Structures are given as C-alpha cells and as structure tokens.
Amino acid sequence: METLQFKTTIKCSGCIEKVTPYLNETVGENNWEVDLQNPQKVLTIPGSDQIKSSEVVDALAKAGYKAEKI
C-alpha cells in the first residue's frame, strides 16, 4: 500500500475544517491527516492505492488550497 504525501497551503485548524468535506469525499473519512507542526503542512493519506494524486490536488483546489505531491 502506498502512502501519499503532499505539501499544502493549509495553515490552521480552520483551514482543516474547510477542507474536511472535500477530502472526506475524495479519500474517505478519517483516512487523512495534516501535520500543522511541519513547516510544509504535510497532508498524509495512508494506504491510498485506489486514490490518484490528481484527485487529492483537485479536491484541495475546490476548497481553495494548493497541494504538491512530495
């Protein structure tokens, strides 16, 4: 199983609240997390064999944020 990681423009818990419906719809509820302590605000999606990077980037774009696969 591949773990996807993205550098994001998510900055705070309010941002996480805003992207939650988009990410839950795309990758599943409780199947992702954002490390706000990391300077790159890394979004991690564990065990994501069925999910394409572009789907995650698109979901965040719909919420008004940017993501870049790392």
C-alpha positions in Angstrom: 0.0 0.0 0.0 1.3 3.4 -1.0 1.2 6.4 1.3 0.6 9.7 -0.4 2.1 12.9 1.0 1.5 16.5 -0.2 3.0 19.8 0.7 -0.1 22.1 1.2 -1.1 25.7 1.8 -3.3 24.6 4.8 -2.2 26.7 7.7 -4.5 26.2 10.7 -7.4 24.2 12.2 -9.9 26.5 10.5 -8.3 25.5 7.2 -8.6 21.9 8.1 -12.3 22.4 8.9 -12.8 24.0 5.4 -11.1 21.1 3.5 -12.6 18.3 5.6 -15.7 17.8 3.4 -13.7 17.8 0.2 -11.0 15.3 1.5 -13.6 13.1 3.2 -15.5 12.8 -0.1 -12.3 12.1 -2.1 -10.2 9.8 0.2 -12.7 8.8 2.9 -13.4 9.9 6.4 -10.6 9.6 9.0 -8.3 8.5 6.1 -6.0 11.5 6.1 -4.2 14.0 8.3 -2.4 17.3 8.1 0.7 17.9 10.2 0.4 21.6 11.1 3.7 21.4 13.1 5.6 20.7 9.9 6.6 23.9 8.0 5.4 22.3 4.7 2.0 21.5 6.3 2.2 17.9 5.1 -1.1 16.1 4.2 -0.7 12.3 4.6 -3.1 9.8 3.1 -2.1 6.2 4.2 -2.8 3.1 2.2 -4.1 5.0 -0.8 -3.6 2.6 -3.7 -7.0 3.5 -5.2 -6.6 7.2 -4.9 -4.8 9.3 -7.6 -2.7 12.3 -6.6 -4.5 14.5 -9.1 -7.8 13.7 -7.3 -6.4 15.0 -4.0 -4.9 18.1 -5.6 -8.3 18.8 -7.3 -10.2 18.3 -4.0 -8.0 20.8 -2.2 -8.2 23.3 -5.2 -12.0 23.2 -4.9 -11.6 24.1 -1.2 -9.3 27.0 -2.2 -6.0 25.4 -1.2 -2.9 24.2 -3.1 -1.1 20.9 -2.8 2.0 19.5 -4.3 3.0 15.8 -4.1 6.2 15.1 -2.3 
